[in-house]
């Protein structure tokens, strides 16, 4: 061993220190356990920054973002959030229904601006479609409906639920994309009946309705199983 230490230019005392059994770091072990607990509570959606905040606020244990990231690597856990991807943008705008919202997503009171969109979820043997109405004030879903057809009847049911649950509000602006289930005569008549003003995103500009896109992203990454539901 003396010869090997001389060849690799390692001091013999350093080698003996490296061979000595090391005592477990109790504080680090506790933090590893809290990181794992916070990650499980979040459903696997929390990243290092969120986990550090959760551990610090809930258990009053000081934990920084970088240490949380190292502990996550040691535990072989990662956030299930999807990576950013590039969107194609377009410039065409529907003339008869303008983009009145114009990305002004910061509203000052409830039932001032609602947003709507439709997504699809696998349900065992076929796709089901989910329509959601979101109140921009609290980013809270106030109406929803599911169907096996993404038509105007589906979106109208979600709008009706929101209108009834919120106590028949008036002068609400409703914003959505240019899907046919939002631009049809049936849906526009429903908006007229509820005394709502319609706003439509520009074609190919998903950022014009980004609160709904973000809501569906969180729903699918944090709650809906990767393989969908059995029924």
N, C-alpha and C positions, 0 to 999 in steps of 0.2 A: 504493500500500500504506500510505503514511503516513496518508492520509485515512481509509482503512478502519479502521486501528488506533485513530484518534481517535474515529471513530463508535461503535465497539464497546468503547471504553474499555479497550483492550489495549495494554500497553507494547510498543514496537517490539522491545526486547531479548528480551521473553518470546516474541514471535512468532518471532524468529530462533532462539531456543533450541528452540522446538517444531519448527521446520523442520529443525534439525540432525539428521542420522542418528544414531540411538541404538545403542550397542554392545549386543550380546546378553548377557543375564544368564545366565552359564554355570551358576551354582548352581541357578537356577530351572529351567533346561533339564534338568539332571540329575534334579531332583526330579520334574519332569513325566514323564520317562522311567520313573522308579521307580514312580510312581503308576500309570502305564499297565501296567507289568509286574505289579504286585501285583493290579490289577483282573483281568487276564487269568488269573493263577494261581488266583484265587478263582472262576473261571468266571462272572465278572460279578455275583457275589452280594455282594461286600464293599462297605460304605459308607465314608464319609469317616473315621469313627472307627477301623474295622478296618484300612483301608489305612494310616492314619498309624501304627498299632501295628506292622503288618507291615514297613513301610519302616524304622521306627526300630530294631526288633529284628533284622531280617535283614541290613540294610546299614549299621547303625550311623550312620544319617543322621537328624538331628533334624528331625522333621516333625510339626507340630501338626494337630489335627483341622480347624481352620478353613482353614488353608492347603491341606490335602488336598482340602477341599471346593471351594476356588477353582480348584485345578488340575484337578479333575474337570470343572468347568464349562468350563474352557478346552479340555479334551480332548473335551468333549461325551460323557461317559460317566456313567452312573447305575447305582445298585444295582438289581438285578432283584427285590429283595424286595418282596412284596406289601404294600400299605397295610393298616393296621388296619381292621377292619370290625366292625359291631355284631352281636352274637349275640342271638337270642331265648332267653330263659330260661323254664324251667318249674319247677313245684314238685312235680309228682307223682313218687312214688317207688314202685318195684316192691316189694311187700311180701315175697314169698317169697325174693328175692335182695337183701339190703340193700347199701347203699353203705358197705362196711367201710373202704375206703381213706380216704374223706372228705377228699380233697385233701391227704393227708399224703405228699407226693412226695419228701421228704428221707428216704431210707432209709440204713441204716448198713452194709449188707453186700450182696454179690451174692446173687442167687437168693432174695431176700426178698420182693420184689414185682415181678411182671411185668404189663405192660399190653399190650393188643391192640386192633387196629382194622383196617378194610378200606378201601382206596381204589381208584379206577379210573384206568387209564392207556390212552390211545388207541394202538392197535397197527396202524395202517395202514387196516384196513377195519372194525374192531370194537373194542369196549371189552374190556380185560382187567382182572381184579380182583386186587389184591395184598393179601394178609394178612400182617401183621407182628406179631411178639412182641418187646417192648422190655423190657430189664432196667432198672428205674428207678435202680439204683445208679450205673451209668455212662452211662445213656441210650443203651445200645448195643443194636442189633437182634440177637437171639439165635436167631430163627427166622423163616422167611418161606415163602410159597407163592404161586403164581399160577395162575389158572384163568379160564375164560370164564363162570363162574357163581359169584356171591357166596353160596355155601351153607355149611352146617356142615362139609362135607367139606373145603372150602378152609381154613377156620380151624382144623380139627382137624389138618391136615397141617402148618401152621405151628407149632402147639403141640407136635406130636410131634417136629418137627425141633429145637425149642428144648430140649425135655426130654432128647433123646438127646445133643445137642451139649454140654449142661451137666452131663452125667454123672448123670442121673436124680435131680435134687434133690428133697427132700421138704419139706413144710410151706411151700410157696410160695403166696402170695396172687396170684391172677390177676384183674386188673381190666379191664373193658371197658364199652362202651355197651350199650344195651338192644336191639341188633340181634338179629334172629331167629337168625342164625348163631352167636350166643353164648348164647342162652337156650334153644336146642333141647335135646331129650332126648339126642341123639347127642353134643352137645358137653359137656353136663353129666356124662354118663357118662365121657367122656374125662378130665375134670377129677377125677372120683372115682377113676378108675383110676390117675391119676398122684399121688393124694393131695394135691390142691391145693384151697385155699379160694377160692370165687368171690366177687367183689365187682362190683357193677353201678352205673354212673352213674345219677343221677336223670334222668328223661325230660326232654329239652330243655335239659340242662345240659352243654354240650360242655366247659366248664371243669373238670368232674369228671374228664375224661380228657385234660387239656391237654398232657401230655408227648407223647402220640401225635399230637394235632393239630399240635403244633409240629414233630414229626419229619416228618410228611407235607408240611407247608408247606415245610420246608427241602428235602426231596427233590424236590418239584415245581418250586420256584423256582431251585434251584441245580444240579440234575442232569438232570431230565427236560426234553427240548426242549419249547418252547411248543406246537408242533404235534404232539407225541407222536412215536412211533417208526414206521418204515416197515413193520415186521412184528413 
